[in-house]
Amino acid sequence: MEDTGKEPVALVTGSSSGFGMLICVELALRGFNVVAGIRRLEAAGMLMEAAEQAGVRERIDAVRLDVTRDTDVEQMAEHIRSRHGCLDVLVNNAGTAYGGFIEEVPAEVWLAQMNTNFHGMVRVTQAVLPLMRGQGKGRIIQMSSISGRIGFPGFGPYASSKFAVEGFSECLALEARPFGIDVVLVEPGAYGTPIWEKGFTQMSTRKGSPYESMLDKVLAFSRKSASQGGDPKEVARQVAHIACMKRPAFRYALPRSTRLTIRAKGAVPGRLFQRLLAIVLERS
């Protein structure tokens, strides 16, 4: 980011654990004052402990932020304006992961998934855009996923929400550019964060479901991917690096296996790629 002599300010949503917590600490280590949005402030203990250990506790400003609640989002935006007076970086990280087979996922689960991962992200972005536009600068870092580029059985709700984030971000990048606001997508593959325990590993089917055998394979694949995933700090460091770069790229996929998989999807016919994914699933 441009050096103005003032300490930069970042907002990170979904900061109580996982990528969000790690990103807060990495940004603070790089000199940012970090507004850490947390759905339940009583869950801030892990973040504060990590910040204390890193020696950046004084740079973390924890605020209540449930991205599905309009009042929380409005109060957060006012808090940033009144306390910090500016916002240099927004990291839209808050999210949940619901898995299941499309035929069997109830309507309320689809709504809950989109309300957090997509509509919540839209709420926060809309709330801070006027501040960034008034400054004539800012950077919005969107935490997407390999599931925003590649669909996989059992990941329907989550993948749909991340595909929506990708399309939104492409539009936003063009709309915000004339006002000095930059947009960047980060697309992690499977890393060992709490989202796996809270979401995909809880997938189930009804007794006698035609998807039972596929579920076993999907769960085996998910567990294997999470256990073999890299250190989540790699993603946090990449996000912090992007926040400080002068001219970042539009998309960053990591680790290397994620980049290779995305390239493969673009390099081979769609039906062939689907067959290759089916083979991977079968061998899990």
C-alpha positions in Angstrom: 0.0 0.0 0.0 1.0 3.6 -0.5 3.1 5.1 2.3 1.2 8.1 3.7 3.0 8.3 7.0 -0.1 7.1 8.9 -0.4 3.6 10.3 -2.6 1.6 8.0 -5.9 0.2 9.1 -7.4 -3.2 8.1 -10.7 -4.9 8.8 -10.8 -8.7 8.9 -14.1 -10.5 9.2 -14.5 -13.9 10.8 -11.4 -13.4 13.0 -12.0 -15.7 16.0 -10.2 -18.7 14.5 -8.7 -20.2 11.4 -7.5 -18.0 8.5 -9.1 -14.9 10.0 -7.3 -15.1 13.3 -3.9 -15.8 11.6 -4.5 -13.0 9.1 -5.1 -10.5 11.9 -1.8 -11.4 13.6 0.2 -11.3 10.3 -1.3 -7.9 9.4 -0.5 -6.5 12.8 3.0 -7.8 12.5 3.3 -5.7 9.3 2.3 -2.5 11.1 -1.5 -2.5 10.5 -4.0 -1.6 13.2 -6.5 -4.4 12.8 -10.2 -4.2 13.4 -11.0 -7.9 14.0 -14.7 -8.7 13.3 -16.0 -11.5 15.5 -19.5 -12.9 15.6 -19.4 -13.5 19.3 -17.0 -11.4 21.2 -16.7 -14.0 24.0 -14.9 -16.2 21.3 -12.1 -13.6 21.0 -9.8 -15.4 23.5 -7.8 -17.4 21.0 -7.2 -14.4 18.8 -6.1 -12.3 21.7 -3.8 -15.0 23.0 -2.2 -15.4 19.6 -1.7 -11.6 19.3 -0.2 -11.5 22.8 2.3 -14.2 21.9 3.2 -12.3 18.7 3.6 -9.1 20.6 0.9 -7.2 18.7 -2.0 -7.3 21.2 -2.2 -3.5 21.2 -2.8 -3.5 17.4 -6.0 -5.6 17.6 -9.3 -3.9 18.0 -11.9 -6.6 18.4 -15.5 -5.7 17.5 -18.7 -7.6 17.4 -19.5 -8.4 13.8 -22.1 -10.9 12.6 -22.0 -10.4 8.9 -25.6 -11.7 8.6 -26.9 -8.8 10.8 -27.4 -5.4 9.2 -27.1 -3.6 12.5 -23.7 -5.2 13.3 -22.4 -4.2 9.9 -23.6 -0.6 10.2 -22.2 -0.3 13.7 -18.8 -1.7 12.6 -18.6 0.8 9.7 -19.4 3.7 12.1 -16.8 2.4 14.6 -14.1 2.4 11.9 -15.0 5.9 10.9 -15.1 7.4 14.4 -12.2 5.5 16.0 -9.8 5.0 13.1 -10.9 7.6 10.5 -9.8 5.5 7.5 -9.7 1.9 6.2 -6.9 0.8 3.9 -7.7 -2.9 3.6 -10.8 -5.1 4.0 -10.3 -8.9 4.2 -13.7 -10.6 3.6 -13.0 -13.8 5.4 -16.1 -14.7 7.4 -17.6 -17.9 6.2 -19.2 -21.3 7.0 -19.1 -24.6 5.1 -22.2 -26.7 4.6 -21.8 -29.9 2.7 -24.3 -32.5 1.4 -25.8 -33.8 -1.8 -27.9 -31.4 -3.7 -31.0 -33.5 -3.8 -31.0 -33.8 0.0 -29.8 -30.4 1.3 -32.8 -28.5 2.8 -33.7 -25.1 1.5 -32.8 -23.5 4.9 -29.3 -24.8 4.6 -28.8 -23.2 1.2 -30.1 -19.9 2.5 -27.9 -20.0 5.6 -24.8 -20.8 3.4 -25.4 -17.9 1.0 -26.4 -15.5 3.8 -23.0 -15.8 5.4 -20.6 -16.5 2.6 -22.1 -14.3 0.0 -24.7 -11.9 1.3 -22.7 -11.2 4.4 -19.7 -10.4 2.3 -21.8 -8.0 0.2 -23.1 -6.3 3.3 -19.6 -5.6 4.6 -18.3 -4.5 1.2 -21.2 -2.1 0.7 -20.7 -0.6 4.2 -17.0 0.2 3.7 -17.0 1.3 0.0 -18.1 4.9 0.7 -15.1 5.3 3.1 -12.6 3.9 0.7 -14.1 5.8 -2.2 -13.9 9.0 -0.2 -10.2 8.3 0.5 -9.5 7.6 -3.1 -7.8 4.3 -2.2 -8.2 0.9 -0.6 -7.8 -2.8 -1.1 -10.5 -5.5 -0.8 -9.1 -9.0 -0.4 -11.7 -11.7 -1.0 -11.2 -15.1 0.7 -12.5 -17.4 -2.0 -11.5 -21.1 -2.4 -10.5 -23.7 -4.9 -14.3 -24.5 -4.5 -14.9 -21.1 -6.2 -13.3 -22.4 -9.4 -14.0 -26.2 -9.2 -17.2 -28.0 -8.1 -17.0 -31.3 -6.3 -19.7 -33.8 -5.2 -21.0 -33.1 -1.7 -19.7 -29.5 -1.8 -22.7 -28.0 -3.6 -23.8 -25.3 -1.0 -20.2 -24.2 -0.3 -19.0 -24.2 -3.9 -22.1 -22.3 -5.0 -21.4 -19.5 -2.4 -17.7 -19.3 -3.5 -18.5 -19.2 -7.2 -20.8 -16.3 -6.4 -18.0 -14.6 -4.6 -15.8 -15.0 -7.7 -18.4 -13.4 -10.0 -19.1 -10.6 -7.5 -15.4 -9.8 -7.3 -14.8 -9.6 -11.0 -17.6 -7.1 -11.2 -16.5 -5.2 -8.2 -12.9 -4.9 -9.5 -14.1 -3.1 -12.6 -16.5 -0.8 -10.7 -14.1 0.2 -7.9 -11.0 0.7 -10.0 -11.8 4.3 -11.1 -11.9 5.2 -7.4 -8.5 3.8 -6.5 -9.9 0.7 -4.9 -8.2 -2.6 -5.7 -9.8 -6.1 -5.5 -7.8 -9.3 -5.1 -9.1 -12.9 -4.8 -7.3 -15.5 -2.7 -8.2 -19.1 -3.5 -6.8 -21.6 -0.9 -7.1 -25.3 -1.4 -7.5 -27.7 1.6 -5.8 -26.4 4.7 -6.3 -27.8 8.2 -8.5 -25.1 9.6 -11.7 -25.4 11.8 -14.0 -25.0 8.8 -13.4 -28.7 7.9 -14.4 -29.9 11.3 -17.5 -27.6 11.5 -18.6 -28.3 8.0 -17.7 -31.0 5.5 -16.8 -33.7 8.0 -20.4 -33.4 9.4 -22.0 -34.4 6.1 -24.5 -37.1 6.3 -27.3 -38.7 4.3 -30.6 -40.1 5.2 -30.8 -43.9 5.9 -31.1 -45.7 2.6 -30.0 -42.7 0.6 -28.7 -43.5 -3.0 -25.8 -41.2 -2.1 -24.4 -43.3 0.8 -21.6 -44.9 -1.0 -20.5 -41.6 -2.6 -20.6 -39.9 0.8 -18.1 -42.4 2.1 -15.7 -41.5 -0.7 -16.3 -37.7 -0.4 -15.6 -37.8 3.4 -12.4 -39.9 2.9 -11.3 -37.4 0.3 -12.1 -34.4 2.5 -10.3 -35.9 5.5 -7.2 -36.8 3.4 -7.1 -33.4 1.8 -7.4 -31.6 5.2 -4.7 -33.8 6.8 -2.3 -33.3 3.9 -3.0 -29.6 3.6 -0.3 -27.1 4.3 0.2 -24.8 7.2 -2.7 -22.2 7.3 -0.1 -19.6 8.2 1.1 -19.8 4.6 -2.3 -18.3 3.5 -2.2 -15.7 6.2 1.3 -14.6 5.2 0.2 -14.4 1.5 -2.8 -12.2 2.5 -0.6 -9.9 4.5 1.9 -9.7 1.7 -0.9 -8.8 -0.8 -2.1 -6.1 1.6 1.3 -4.5 1.4 2.0 -4.9 -2.3 2.0 -2.0 -4.8 0.4 -3.9 -7.7 -0.8 -7.4 -6.8 -2.3 -9.8 -9.3 -6.1 -10.3 -9.3 -6.0 -14.0 -8.3 -3.7 -16.0 -6.0 -4.3 -19.8 -5.7 -2.3 -21.8 -3.2 -0.7 -24.2 -2.4 0.9 -25.4 -5.7 -1.4 -28.3 -6.0 -4.4 -26.0 -6.1 -2.8 -23.9 -8.9 -2.1 -27.1 -10.9 -5.7 -28.4 -10.5 -7.1 -25.0 -11.6 -4.8 -25.0 -14.7 -5.8 -28.6 -15.5 -9.5 -27.6 -15.5 -8.7 -24.9 -18.1 -6.5 -27.1 -20.2 -8.7 -30.2 -20.8 -12.3 -30.6 -22.1 -14.9 -30.3 -19.4 -16.1 -33.9 -19.6 -12.6 -35.2 -19.3 -11.9 -33.1 -16.3 -15.0 -34.5 -14.6 -13.9 -38.0 -15.3 -10.5 -37.2 -13.8 -12.2 -35.9 -10.7 -14.3 -39.0 -10.5 -11.1 -41.2 -10.6 -9.5 -39.1 -7.8 -12.7 -39.6 -5.7 -12.8 -43.3 -6.4 -9.2 -43.8 -5.2 -9.6 -41.8 -2.0 
